[in-house]
């Protein structure tokens, strides 16, 4: 069964995006940087060719 084309992007936006927004609102810059880095690595892994 094939998953939808942008499923990984939707998961990225939902989980990493919300966590990043929450960290910025709390002005926890270290946590925000961590979520941004983890999100970028996750997107890179998802879009890289296997």
Secondary structure, DSSP 4 states (H G I P E B T S, - for coil): -PPPTTHHHHHIIIIIIHHHHHHHHTT-HHHHHHHHHHHHHHHHHHHS--
